[in-house]
Amino acid sequence: MVGQAQTPQSLPYRANMTVLDVMIAVGGLAEFAAGNRAYIIRREGDQEVKIPVRLNSLLNGGDTSANVPCDRATC
């Protein structure tokens, strides 16, 4: 996890991990983070794919539809 997290850090992957799990582990967003402009970068073959994530909606608004599952390569 990099960027405007309270405690940016590397986290070990575990099965069924989601963005919410990651955000809890890093202590949430920093004060001036633009959480609804966040994204996950995944590699699919030789392509880099950006997946938008609405972190403010998830963390501050309780919108669980904004939660995204992680995979071994990203999140």
All heavy atoms as a GROMACS GRO file, in nm:
protein
  557
    1MET      N    1   0.084  -0.116   0.000
    1MET     CA    2   0.000   0.000   0.000
    1MET      C    3   0.089   0.123   0.000
    1MET      O    4   0.169   0.139   0.091
    1MET     CB    5  -0.090  -0.003   0.124
    1MET     CG    6  -0.173   0.117   0.141
    1MET     SD    7  -0.287   0.127   0.006
    1MET     CE    8  -0.398   0.247   0.060
    2VAL      N    9   0.077   0.205  -0.101
    2VAL     CA   10   0.153   0.329  -0.108
    2VAL      C   11   0.057   0.446  -0.124
    2VAL      O   12  -0.060   0.427  -0.156
    2VAL     CB   13   0.254   0.328  -0.226
    2VAL    CG1   14   0.358   0.220  -0.207
    2VAL    CG2   15   0.184   0.311  -0.359
    3GLY      N   16   0.107   0.564  -0.103
    3GLY     CA   17   0.023   0.682  -0.119
    3GLY      C   18  -0.022   0.738   0.013
    3GLY      O   19   0.049   0.729   0.113
    4GLN      N   20  -0.141   0.792   0.017
    4GLN     CA   21  -0.191   0.865   0.132
    4GLN      C   22  -0.262   0.776   0.234
    4GLN      O   23  -0.376   0.802   0.273
    4GLN     CB   24  -0.282   0.978   0.085
    4GLN     CG   25  -0.209   1.088   0.013
    4GLN     CD   26  -0.114   1.160   0.106
    4GLN    OE1   27  -0.150   1.201   0.217
    4GLN    NE2   28   0.009   1.175   0.063
    5ALA      N   29  -0.195   0.672   0.276
    5ALA     CA   30  -0.244   0.588   0.385
    5ALA      C   31  -0.183   0.640   0.515
    5ALA      O   32  -0.077   0.703   0.514
    5ALA     CB   33  -0.203   0.443   0.364
    6GLN      N   34  -0.248   0.616   0.626
    6GLN     CA   35  -0.193   0.657   0.755
    6GLN      C   36  -0.054   0.596   0.777
    6GLN      O   37   0.037   0.663   0.822
    6GLN     CB   38  -0.286   0.617   0.870
    6GLN     CG   39  -0.409   0.700   0.882
    6GLN     CD   40  -0.381   0.842   0.927
    6GLN    OE1   41  -0.280   0.874   0.987
    6GLN    NE2   42  -0.473   0.931   0.894
    7THR      N   43  -0.040   0.467   0.745
    7THR     CA   44   0.086   0.397   0.762
    7THR      C   45   0.113   0.314   0.637
    7THR      O   46   0.084   0.194   0.635
    7THR     CB   47   0.079   0.303   0.886
    7THR    OG1   48   0.029   0.376   0.997
    7THR    CG2   49   0.215   0.246   0.919
    8PRO      N   50   0.167   0.375   0.530
    8PRO     CA   51   0.195   0.298   0.408
    8PRO      C   52   0.291   0.183   0.440
    8PRO      O   53   0.388   0.201   0.514
    8PRO     CB   54   0.262   0.400   0.316
    8PRO     CG   55   0.223   0.533   0.370
    8PRO     CD   56   0.206   0.515   0.517
    9GLN      N   57   0.260   0.065   0.390
    9GLN     CA   58   0.343  -0.052   0.419
    9GLN      C   59   0.313  -0.165   0.323
    9GLN      O   60   0.212  -0.164   0.254
    9GLN     CB   61   0.319  -0.099   0.562
    9GLN     CG   62   0.174  -0.138   0.590
    9GLN     CD   63   0.150  -0.177   0.733
    9GLN    OE1   64   0.204  -0.276   0.780
    9GLN    NE2   65   0.072  -0.096   0.803
   10SER      N   66   0.401  -0.262   0.323
   10SER     CA   67   0.381  -0.383   0.247
   10SER      C   68   0.307  -0.483   0.336
   10SER      O   69   0.341  -0.498   0.454
   10SER     CB   70   0.517  -0.440   0.206
   10SER     OG   71   0.501  -0.564   0.144
   11LEU      N   72   0.206  -0.547   0.280
   11LEU     CA   73   0.128  -0.644   0.357
   11LEU      C   74   0.133  -0.780   0.289
   11LEU      O   75   0.123  -0.787   0.166
   11LEU     CB   76  -0.019  -0.600   0.366
   11LEU     CG   77  -0.047  -0.468   0.434
   11LEU    CD1   78  -0.191  -0.428   0.412
   11LEU    CD2   79  -0.015  -0.477   0.581
   12PRO      N   80   0.146  -0.887   0.366
   12PRO     CA   81   0.141  -1.020   0.304
   12PRO      C   82   0.000  -1.051   0.256
   12PRO      O   83  -0.098  -1.015   0.322
   12PRO     CB   84   0.184  -1.114   0.416
   12PRO     CG   85   0.156  -1.039   0.542
   12PRO     CD   86   0.167  -0.893   0.509
   13TYR      N   87  -0.009  -1.116   0.141
   13TYR     CA   88  -0.139  -1.155   0.087
   13TYR      C   89  -0.198  -1.268   0.171
   13TYR      O   90  -0.127  -1.356   0.219
   13TYR     CB   91  -0.124  -1.203  -0.057
   13TYR     CG   92  -0.252  -1.260  -0.113
   13TYR    CD1   93  -0.352  -1.176  -0.158
   13TYR    CD2   94  -0.274  -1.397  -0.117
   13TYR    CE1   95  -0.472  -1.226  -0.206
   13TYR    CE2   96  -0.392  -1.449  -0.166
   13TYR     CZ   97  -0.491  -1.363  -0.210
   13TYR     OH   98  -0.609  -1.415  -0.257
   14ARG      N   99  -0.329  -1.264   0.190
   14ARG     CA  100  -0.399  -1.378   0.249
   14ARG      C  101  -0.527  -1.401   0.170
   14ARG      O  102  -0.582  -1.307   0.110
   14ARG     CB  103  -0.424  -1.359   0.397
   14ARG     CG  104  -0.512  -1.249   0.436
   14ARG     CD  105  -0.541  -1.252   0.588
   14ARG     NE  106  -0.665  -1.189   0.612
   14ARG     CZ  107  -0.682  -1.058   0.624
   14ARG    NH1  108  -0.580  -0.978   0.618
   14ARG    NH2  109  -0.802  -1.008   0.642
   15ALA      N  110  -0.572  -1.522   0.167
   15ALA     CA  111  -0.690  -1.560   0.089
   15ALA      C  112  -0.810  -1.474   0.127
   15ALA      O  113  -0.830  -1.441   0.244
   15ALA     CB  114  -0.722  -1.707   0.111
   16ASN      N  115  -0.887  -1.436   0.027
   16ASN     CA  116  -1.010  -1.358   0.043
   16ASN      C  117  -0.988  -1.216   0.095
   16ASN      O  118  -1.081  -1.154   0.146
   16ASN     CB  119  -1.111  -1.432   0.132
   16ASN     CG  120  -1.145  -1.567   0.077
   16ASN    OD1  121  -1.171  -1.583  -0.042
   16ASN    ND2  122  -1.142  -1.669   0.161
   17MET      N  123  -0.868  -1.163   0.081
   17MET     CA  124  -0.837  -1.028   0.125
   17MET      C  125  -0.909  -0.927   0.034
   17MET      O  126  -0.922  -0.948  -0.086
   17MET     CB  127  -0.687  -1.007   0.117
   17MET     CG  128  -0.637  -0.876   0.166
   17MET     SD  129  -0.456  -0.873   0.154
   17MET     CE  130  -0.417  -0.844   0.323
   18THR      N  131  -0.956  -0.817   0.093
   18THR     CA  132  -1.023  -0.712   0.017
   18THR      C  133  -0.952  -0.578   0.042
   18THR      O  134  -0.868  -0.567   0.132
   18THR     CB  135  -1.170  -0.698   0.057
   18THR    OG1  136  -1.176  -0.650   0.192
   18THR    CG2  137  -1.246  -0.828   0.042
   19VAL      N  138  -0.992  -0.477  -0.032
   19VAL     CA  139  -0.939  -0.342  -0.012
   19VAL      C  140  -0.970  -0.295   0.130
   19VAL      O  141  -0.886  -0.231   0.194
   19VAL     CB  142  -0.997  -0.246  -0.118
   19VAL    CG1  143  -0.968  -0.102  -0.082
   19VAL    CG2  144  -0.942  -0.278  -0.254
   20LEU      N  145  -1.086  -0.326   0.182
   20LEU     CA  146  -1.120  -0.287   0.318
   20LEU      C  147  -1.022  -0.347   0.418
   20LEU      O  148  -0.976  -0.280   0.510
   20LEU     CB  149  -1.264  -0.326   0.352
   20LEU     CG  150  -1.312  -0.288   0.492
   20LEU    CD1  151  -1.300  -0.136   0.513
   20LEU    CD2  152  -1.455  -0.335   0.513
   21ASP      N  153  -0.986  -0.473   0.401
   21ASP     CA  154  -0.888  -0.537   0.488
   21ASP      C  155  -0.755  -0.462   0.484
   21ASP      O  156  -0.692  -0.438   0.588
   21ASP     CB  157  -0.863  -0.683   0.447
   21ASP     CG  158  -0.985  -0.770   0.462
   21ASP    OD1  159  -1.060  -0.754   0.560
   21ASP    OD2  160  -1.008  -0.854   0.372
   22VAL      N  161  -0.713  -0.424   0.365
   22VAL     CA  162  -0.587  -0.350   0.348
   22VAL      C  163  -0.596  -0.215   0.418
   22VAL      O  164  -0.505  -0.175   0.491
   22VAL     CB  165  -0.552  -0.334   0.199
   22VAL    CG1  166  -0.434  -0.241   0.181
   22VAL    CG2  167  -0.526  -0.469   0.135
   23MET      N  168  -0.704  -0.144   0.398
   23MET     CA  169  -0.718  -0.011   0.457
   23MET      C  170  -0.722  -0.018   0.610
   23MET      O  171  -0.668   0.070   0.677
   23MET     CB  172  -0.842   0.060   0.402
   23MET     CG  173  -0.832   0.095   0.255
   23MET     SD  174  -0.680   0.182   0.209
   23MET     CE  175  -0.688   0.327   0.311
   24ILE      N  176  -0.783  -0.119   0.664
   24ILE     CA  177  -0.784  -0.137   0.810
   24ILE      C  178  -0.641  -0.160   0.858
   24ILE      O  179  -0.598  -0.102   0.957
   24ILE     CB  180  -0.877  -0.252   0.851
   24ILE    CG1  181  -1.023  -0.210   0.829
   24ILE    CG2  182  -0.853  -0.292   0.996
   24ILE    CD1  183  -1.122  -0.324   0.841
   25ALA      N  184  -0.566  -0.242   0.787
   25ALA     CA  185  -0.429  -0.274   0.827
   25ALA      C  186  -0.335  -0.153   0.823
   25ALA      O  187  -0.243  -0.143   0.903
   25ALA     CB  188  -0.373  -0.386   0.738
   26VAL      N  189  -0.360  -0.060   0.731
   26VAL     CA  190  -0.273   0.058   0.719
   26VAL      C  191  -0.328   0.178   0.796
   26VAL      O  192  -0.274   0.288   0.787
   26VAL     CB  193  -0.245   0.095   0.572
   26VAL    CG1  194  -0.175  -0.017   0.500
   26VAL    CG2  195  -0.371   0.139   0.500
   27GLY      N  196  -0.435   0.159   0.869
   27GLY     CA  197  -0.488   0.266   0.954
   27GLY      C  198  -0.577   0.366   0.883
   27GLY      O  199  -0.602   0.474   0.934
   28GLY      N  200  -0.624   0.332   0.764
   28GLY     CA  201  -0.714   0.421   0.692
   28GLY      C  202  -0.639   0.523   0.607
   28GLY      O  203  -0.519   0.511   0.584
   29LEU      N  204  -0.712   0.622   0.562
   29LEU     CA  205  -0.656   0.727   0.476
   29LEU      C  206  -0.593   0.838   0.559
   29LEU      O  207  -0.638   0.867   0.669
   29LEU     CB  208  -0.768   0.788   0.390
   29LEU     CG  209  -0.832   0.696   0.288
   29LEU    CD1  210  -0.954   0.764   0.227
   29LEU    CD2  211  -0.732   0.659   0.180
   30ALA      N  212  -0.491   0.900   0.502
   30ALA     CA  213  -0.431   1.018   0.564
   30ALA      C  214  -0.530   1.134   0.553
   30ALA      O  215  -0.626   1.131   0.474
   30ALA     CB  216  -0.300   1.053   0.494
   31GLU      N  217  -0.507   1.238   0.628
   31GLU     CA  218  -0.601   1.350   0.639
   31GLU      C  219  -0.638   1.413   0.505
   31GLU      O  220  -0.754   1.445   0.481
   31GLU     CB  221  -0.542   1.457   0.730
   31GLU     CG  222  -0.634   1.574   0.753
   31GLU     CD  223  -0.576   1.678   0.847
   31GLU    OE1  224  -0.464   1.659   0.897
   31GLU    OE2  225  -0.645   1.779   0.870
   32PHE      N  226  -0.542   1.432   0.417
   32PHE     CA  227  -0.569   1.502   0.292
   32PHE      C  228  -0.576   1.409   0.170
   32PHE      O  229  -0.567   1.455   0.057
   32PHE     CB  230  -0.464   1.612   0.269
   32PHE     CG  231  -0.467   1.716   0.378
   32PHE    CD1  232  -0.364   1.723   0.470
   32PHE    CD2  233  -0.574   1.803   0.389
   32PHE    CE1  234  -0.368   1.817   0.571
   32PHE    CE2  235  -0.578   1.898   0.490
   32PHE     CZ  236  -0.474   1.904   0.582
   33ALA      N  237  -0.598   1.282   0.193
   33ALA     CA  238  -0.607   1.185   0.083
   33ALA      C  239  -0.733   1.208   0.000
   33ALA      O  240  -0.839   1.241   0.053
   33ALA     CB  241  -0.608   1.044   0.139
   34ALA      N  242  -0.719   1.192  -0.129
   34ALA     CA  243  -0.834   1.199  -0.221
   34ALA      C  244  -0.880   1.056  -0.248
   34ALA      O  245  -0.856   1.000  -0.354
   34ALA     CB  246  -0.793   1.269  -0.350
   35GLY      N  247  -0.942   0.996  -0.149
   35GLY     CA  248  -0.974   0.854  -0.151
   35GLY      C  249  -1.059   0.807  -0.266
   35GLY      O  250  -1.044   0.694  -0.313
   36ASN      N  251  -1.150   0.888  -0.316
   36ASN     CA  252  -1.234   0.843  -0.428
   36ASN      C  253  -1.164   0.857  -0.562
   36ASN      O  254  -1.222   0.826  -0.666
   36ASN     CB  255  -1.369   0.915  -0.429
   36ASN     CG  256  -1.465   0.854  -0.329
   36ASN    OD1  257  -1.440   0.747  -0.274
   36ASN    ND2  258  -1.574   0.922  -0.303
   37ARG      N  259  -1.040   0.901  -0.562
   37ARG     CA  260  -0.960   0.905  -0.684
   37ARG      C  261  -0.850   0.800  -0.681
   37ARG      O  262  -0.758   0.801  -0.762
   37ARG     CB  263  -0.899   1.043  -0.704
   37ARG     CG  264  -1.004   1.148  -0.732
   37ARG     CD  265  -0.946   1.278  -0.777
   37ARG     NE  266  -0.823   1.310  -0.704
   37ARG     CZ  267  -0.776   1.432  -0.687
   37ARG    NH1  268  -0.842   1.534  -0.736
   37ARG    NH2  269  -0.665   1.453  -0.623
   38ALA      N  270  -0.858   0.706  -0.588
   38ALA     CA  271  -0.758   0.599  -0.574
   38ALA      C  272  -0.780   0.491  -0.680
   38ALA      O  273  -0.889   0.482  -0.740
   38ALA     CB  274  -0.768   0.537  -0.435
   39TYR      N  275  -0.680   0.411  -0.702
   39TYR     CA  276  -0.693   0.299  -0.794
   39TYR      C  277  -0.595   0.188  -0.759
   39TYR      O  278  -0.497   0.209  -0.689
   39TYR     CB  279  -0.675   0.342  -0.940
   39TYR     CG  280  -0.547   0.415  -0.968
   39TYR    CD1  281  -0.431   0.347  -1.001
   39TYR    CD2  282  -0.541   0.554  -0.961
   39TYR    CE1  283  -0.313   0.414  -1.025
   39TYR    CE2  284  -0.424   0.622  -0.985
   39TYR     CZ  285  -0.310   0.551  -1.018
   39TYR     OH  286  -0.192   0.618  -1.041
   40ILE      N  287  -0.627   0.071  -0.804
   40ILE     CA  288  -0.541  -0.047  -0.792
   40ILE      C  289  -0.480  -0.070  -0.929
   40ILE      O  290  -0.548  -0.060  -1.030
   40ILE     CB  291  -0.623  -0.172  -0.751
   40ILE    CG1  292  -0.685  -0.152  -0.612
   40ILE    CG2  293  -0.538  -0.297  -0.757
   40ILE    CD1  294  -0.784  -0.258  -0.575
   41ILE      N  295  -0.353  -0.101  -0.931
   41ILE     CA  296  -0.288  -0.134  -1.058
   41ILE      C  297  -0.263  -0.285  -1.059
   41ILE      O  298  -0.201  -0.339  -0.967
   41ILE     CB  299  -0.154  -0.059  -1.074
   41ILE    CG1  300  -0.180   0.091  -1.076
   41ILE    CG2  301  -0.084  -0.105  -1.202
   41ILE    CD1  302  -0.055   0.174  -1.079
   42ARG      N  303  -0.315  -0.351  -1.160
   42ARG     CA  304  -0.297  -0.496  -1.176
   42ARG      C  305  -0.232  -0.524  -1.309
   42ARG      O  306  -0.254  -0.455  -1.406
   42ARG     CB  307  -0.432  -0.569  -1.171
   42ARG     CG  308  -0.491  -0.573  -1.035
   42ARG     CD  309  -0.610  -0.667  -1.030
   42ARG     NE  310  -0.657  -0.674  -0.893
   42ARG     CZ  311  -0.779  -0.705  -0.857
   42ARG    NH1  312  -0.869  -0.732  -0.949
   42ARG    NH2  313  -0.813  -0.709  -0.731
   43ARG      N  314  -0.155  -0.630  -1.312
   43ARG     CA  315  -0.097  -0.679  -1.437
   43ARG      C  316  -0.184  -0.793  -1.486
   43ARG      O  317  -0.213  -0.886  -1.414
   43ARG     CB  318   0.044  -0.732  -1.413
   43ARG     CG  319   0.146  -0.627  -1.419
   43ARG     CD  320   0.251  -0.671  -1.521
   43ARG     NE  321   0.344  -0.565  -1.544
   43ARG     CZ  322   0.335  -0.479  -1.646
   43ARG    NH1  323   0.238  -0.487  -1.731
   43ARG    NH2  324   0.425  -0.386  -1.661
   44GLU      N  325  -0.227  -0.782  -1.610
   44GLU     CA  326  -0.302  -0.889  -1.675
   44GLU      C  327  -0.227  -0.920  -1.803
   44GLU      O  328  -0.235  -0.845  -1.900
   44GLU     CB  329  -0.446  -0.846  -1.701
   44GLU     CG  330  -0.524  -0.828  -1.572
   44GLU     CD  331  -0.670  -0.793  -1.594
   44GLU    OE1  332  -0.715  -0.788  -1.711
   44GLU    OE2  333  -0.739  -0.771  -1.495
   45GLY      N  334  -0.149  -1.028  -1.799
   45GLY     CA  335  -0.062  -1.060  -1.911
   45GLY      C  336   0.047  -0.955  -1.919
   45GLY      O  337   0.115  -0.928  -1.820
   46ASP      N  338   0.062  -0.892  -2.033
   46ASP     CA  339   0.162  -0.786  -2.046
   46ASP      C  340   0.100  -0.647  -2.036
   46ASP      O  341   0.165  -0.547  -2.061
   46ASP     CB  342   0.240  -0.802  -2.177
   46ASP     CG  343   0.151  -0.793  -2.299
   46ASP    OD1  344   0.028  -0.798  -2.285
   46ASP    OD2  345   0.205  -0.784  -2.410
   47GLN      N  346  -0.026  -0.641  -1.997
   47GLN     CA  347  -0.098  -0.513  -1.983
   47GLN      C  348  -0.105  -0.471  -1.836
   47GLN      O  349  -0.118  -0.554  -1.747
   47GLN     CB  350  -0.240  -0.524  -2.037
   47GLN     CG  351  -0.249  -0.560  -2.182
   47GLN     CD  352  -0.216  -0.441  -2.272
   47GLN    OE1  353  -0.179  -0.335  -2.226
   47GLN    NE2  354  -0.229  -0.461  -2.402
   48GLU      N  355  -0.102  -0.342  -1.814
   48GLU     CA  356  -0.125  -0.285  -1.682
   48GLU      C  357  -0.267  -0.230  -1.680
   48GLU      O  358  -0.305  -0.152  -1.767
   48GLU     CB  359  -0.024  -0.173  -1.658
   48GLU     CG  360  -0.017  -0.126  -1.518
   48GLU     CD  361   0.095  -0.027  -1.498
   48GLU    OE1  362   0.071   0.094  -1.522
   48GLU    OE2  363   0.205  -0.069  -1.461
   49VAL      N  364  -0.347  -0.273  -1.584
   49VAL     CA  365  -0.487  -0.232  -1.575
   49VAL      C  366  -0.507  -0.150  -1.448
   49VAL      O  367  -0.466  -0.192  -1.340
   49VAL     CB  368  -0.579  -0.357  -1.573
   49VAL    CG1  369  -0.724  -0.317  -1.558
   49VAL    CG2  370  -0.558  -0.441  -1.697
   50LYS      N  371  -0.570  -0.033  -1.461
   50LYS     CA  372  -0.604   0.051  -1.346
   50LYS      C  373  -0.749   0.028  -1.310
   50LYS      O  374  -0.838   0.043  -1.393
   50LYS     CB  375  -0.582   0.199  -1.378
   50LYS     CG  376  -0.440   0.242  -1.380
   50LYS     CD  377  -0.432   0.393  -1.398
   50LYS     CE  378  -0.290   0.439  -1.393
   50LYS     NZ  379  -0.282   0.586  -1.404
   51ILE      N  380  -0.772  -0.006  -1.184
   51ILE     CA  381  -0.907  -0.030  -1.135
   51ILE      C  382  -0.941   0.082  -1.036
   51ILE      O  383  -0.877   0.093  -0.931
   51ILE     CB  384  -0.918  -0.167  -1.066
   51ILE    CG1  385  -0.880  -0.276  -1.164
   51ILE    CG2  386  -1.057  -0.187  -1.008
   51ILE    CD1  387  -0.856  -0.410  -1.100
   52PRO      N  388  -1.038   0.168  -1.068
   52PRO     CA  389  -1.075   0.275  -0.974
   52PRO      C  390  -1.134   0.217  -0.845
   52PRO      O  391  -1.206   0.117  -0.848
   52PRO     CB  392  -1.181   0.355  -1.049
   52PRO     CG  393  -1.188   0.299  -1.186
   52PRO     CD  394  -1.117   0.169  -1.189
   53VAL      N  395  -1.100   0.280  -0.734
   53VAL     CA  396  -1.150   0.238  -0.603
   53VAL      C  397  -1.202   0.362  -0.531
   53VAL      O  398  -1.133   0.463  -0.524
   53VAL     CB  399  -1.038   0.172  -0.519
   53VAL    CG1  400  -1.093   0.120  -0.388
   53VAL    CG2  401  -0.972   0.060  -0.595
   54ARG      N  402  -1.323   0.354  -0.479
   54ARG     CA  403  -1.384   0.467  -0.409
   54ARG      C  404  -1.363   0.450  -0.257
   54ARG      O  405  -1.453   0.411  -0.183
   54ARG     CB  406  -1.532   0.476  -0.443
   54ARG     CG  407  -1.558   0.500  -0.591
   54ARG     CD  408  -1.705   0.509  -0.629
   54ARG     NE  409  -1.802   0.449  -0.539
   54ARG     CZ  410  -1.847   0.323  -0.548
   54ARG    NH1  411  -1.802   0.242  -0.641
   54ARG    NH2  412  -1.937   0.278  -0.463
   55LEU      N  413  -1.241   0.480  -0.211
   55LEU     CA  414  -1.206   0.457  -0.072
   55LEU      C  415  -1.285   0.544   0.025
   55LEU      O  416  -1.324   0.498   0.132
   55LEU     CB  417  -1.056   0.477  -0.050
   55LEU     CG  418  -0.966   0.376  -0.121
   55LEU    CD1  419  -0.820   0.412  -0.100
   55LEU    CD2  420  -0.994   0.235  -0.073
   56ASN      N  421  -1.309   0.670  -0.010
   56ASN     CA  422  -1.391   0.756   0.078
   56ASN      C  423  -1.530   0.698   0.095
   56ASN      O  424  -1.584   0.696   0.205
   56ASN     CB  425  -1.401   0.898   0.024
   56ASN     CG  426  -1.281   0.982   0.057
   56ASN    OD1  427  -1.204   0.950   0.147
   56ASN    ND2  428  -1.263   1.091  -0.015
   57SER      N  429  -1.589   0.654  -0.014
   57SER     CA  430  -1.723   0.597  -0.008
   57SER      C  431  -1.725   0.472   0.080
   57SER      O  432  -1.817   0.451   0.158
   57SER     CB  433  -1.772   0.561  -0.148
   57SER     OG  434  -1.785   0.676  -0.227
   58LEU      N  435  -1.621   0.392   0.068
   58LEU     CA  436  -1.611   0.268   0.146
   58LEU      C  437  -1.586   0.297   0.294
   58LEU      O  438  -1.660   0.249   0.380
   58LEU     CB  439  -1.499   0.180   0.090
   58LEU     CG  440  -1.469   0.050   0.166
   58LEU    CD1  441  -1.589  -0.043   0.165
   58LEU    CD2  442  -1.347  -0.018   0.104
   59LEU      N  443  -1.484   0.376   0.322
   59LEU     CA  444  -1.442   0.398   0.460
   59LEU      C  445  -1.528   0.497   0.536
   59LEU      O  446  -1.557   0.477   0.654
   59LEU     CB  447  -1.296   0.445   0.463
   59LEU     CG  448  -1.195   0.349   0.403
   59LEU    CD1  449  -1.058   0.413   0.398
   59LEU    CD2  450  -1.191   0.219   0.481
   60ASN      N  451  -1.568   0.603   0.472
   60ASN     CA  452  -1.642   0.708   0.542
   60ASN      C  453  -1.792   0.701   0.520
   60ASN      O  454  -1.869   0.747   0.603
   60ASN     CB  455  -1.591   0.847   0.500
   60ASN     CG  456  -1.444   0.864   0.533
   60ASN    OD1  457  -1.397   0.816   0.635
   60ASN    ND2  458  -1.371   0.931   0.446
   61GLY      N  459  -1.833   0.643   0.407
   61GLY     CA  460  -1.975   0.636   0.376
   61GLY      C  461  -2.036   0.499   0.401
   61GLY      O  462  -2.157   0.482   0.392
   62GLY      N  463  -1.952   0.399   0.428
   62GLY     CA  464  -2.003   0.264   0.453
   62GLY      C  465  -2.057   0.194   0.330
   62GLY      O  466  -2.132   0.098   0.339
   63ASP      N  467  -2.017   0.240   0.211
   63ASP     CA  468  -2.064   0.182   0.085
   63ASP      C  469  -1.984   0.055   0.054
   63ASP      O  470  -1.879   0.060  -0.006
   63ASP     CB  471  -2.050   0.283  -0.027
   63ASP     CG  472  -2.100   0.232  -0.161
   63ASP    OD1  473  -2.148   0.117  -0.168
   63ASP    OD2  474  -2.091   0.308  -0.259
   64THR      N  475  -2.037  -0.059   0.094
   64THR     CA  476  -1.965  -0.185   0.074
   64THR      C  477  -1.955  -0.226  -0.072
   64THR      O  478  -1.875  -0.312  -0.106
   64THR     CB  479  -2.029  -0.300   0.155
   64THR    OG1  480  -2.166  -0.312   0.118
   64THR    CG2  481  -2.016  -0.274   0.305
   65SER      N  482  -2.034  -0.163  -0.159
   65SER     CA  483  -2.021  -0.193  -0.302
   65SER      C  484  -1.888  -0.140  -0.356
   65SER      O  485  -1.844  -0.178  -0.463
   65SER     CB  486  -2.137  -0.135  -0.382
   65SER     OG  487  -2.129   0.006  -0.389
   66ALA      N  488  -1.822  -0.052  -0.280
   66ALA     CA  489  -1.692   0.002  -0.320
   66ALA      C  490  -1.576  -0.088  -0.279
   66ALA      O  491  -1.462  -0.062  -0.313
   66ALA     CB  492  -1.673   0.142  -0.261
   67ASN      N  493  -1.605  -0.196  -0.207
   67ASN     CA  494  -1.501  -0.290  -0.166
   67ASN      C  495  -1.459  -0.374  -0.287
   67ASN      O  496  -1.542  -0.416  -0.365
   67ASN     CB  497  -1.552  -0.379  -0.053
   67ASN     CG  498  -1.441  -0.437   0.030
   67ASN    OD1  499  -1.324  -0.406   0.010
   67ASN    ND2  500  -1.478  -0.522   0.123
   68VAL      N  501  -1.330  -0.399  -0.299
   68VAL     CA  502  -1.276  -0.472  -0.414
   68VAL      C  503  -1.194  -0.589  -0.362
   68VAL      O  504  -1.111  -0.571  -0.273
   68VAL     CB  505  -1.186  -0.380  -0.500
   68VAL    CG1  506  -1.122  -0.455  -0.614
   68VAL    CG2  507  -1.265  -0.261  -0.551
   69PRO      N  508  -1.213  -0.710  -0.419
   69PRO     CA  509  -1.128  -0.822  -0.377
   69PRO      C  510  -0.985  -0.805  -0.428
   69PRO      O  511  -0.963  -0.748  -0.534
   69PRO     CB  512  -1.196  -0.944  -0.440
   69PRO     CG  513  -1.279  -0.890  -0.550
   69PRO     CD  514  -1.313  -0.749  -0.516
   70CYS      N  515  -0.890  -0.853  -0.352
   70CYS     CA  516  -0.751  -0.851  -0.392
   70CYS      C  517  -0.716  -0.985  -0.456
   70CYS      O  518  -0.787  -1.083  -0.438
   70CYS     CB  519  -0.662  -0.831  -0.270
   70CYS     SG  520  -0.691  -0.676  -0.183
   71ASP      N  521  -0.607  -0.986  -0.530
   71ASP     CA  522  -0.552  -1.113  -0.576
   71ASP      C  523  -0.405  -1.118  -0.537
   71ASP      O  524  -0.355  -1.023  -0.479
   71ASP     CB  525  -0.575  -1.135  -0.726
   71ASP     CG  526  -0.499  -1.037  -0.814
   71ASP    OD1  527  -0.402  -0.975  -0.767
   71ASP    OD2  528  -0.537  -1.025  -0.930
   72ARG      N  529  -0.338  -1.225  -0.566
   72ARG     CA  530  -0.199  -1.240  -0.524
   72ARG      C  531  -0.109  -1.131  -0.577
   72ARG      O  532  -0.009  -1.095  -0.516
   72ARG     CB  533  -0.144  -1.375  -0.566
   72ARG     CG  534  -0.191  -1.487  -0.481
   72ARG     CD  535  -0.100  -1.607  -0.501
   72ARG     NE  536  -0.132  -1.710  -0.407
   72ARG     CZ  537  -0.091  -1.712  -0.281
   72ARG    NH1  538  -0.017  -1.616  -0.236
   72ARG    NH2  539  -0.126  -1.809  -0.202
   73ALA      N  540  -0.138  -1.077  -0.693
   73ALA     CA  541  -0.048  -0.982  -0.757
   73ALA      C  542  -0.070  -0.838  -0.710
   73ALA      O  543   0.021  -0.757  -0.718
   73ALA     CB  544  -0.066  -0.989  -0.908
   74THR      N  545  -0.188  -0.804  -0.663
   74THR     CA  546  -0.217  -0.666  -0.630
   74THR      C  547  -0.305  -0.652  -0.510
   74THR      O  548  -0.375  -0.743  -0.471
   74THR     CB  549  -0.290  -0.596  -0.747
   74THR    OG1  550  -0.411  -0.668  -0.770
   74THR    CG2  551  -0.208  -0.591  -0.871
   75CYS      N  552  -0.302  -0.533  -0.458
   75CYS     CA  553  -0.390  -0.488  -0.349
   75CYS      C  554  -0.319  -0.481  -0.219
   75CYS      O  555  -0.209  -0.480  -0.199
   75CYS     CB  556  -0.511  -0.578  -0.334
   75CYS     SG  557  -0.654  -0.494  -0.267
   0.00000   0.00000   0.00000
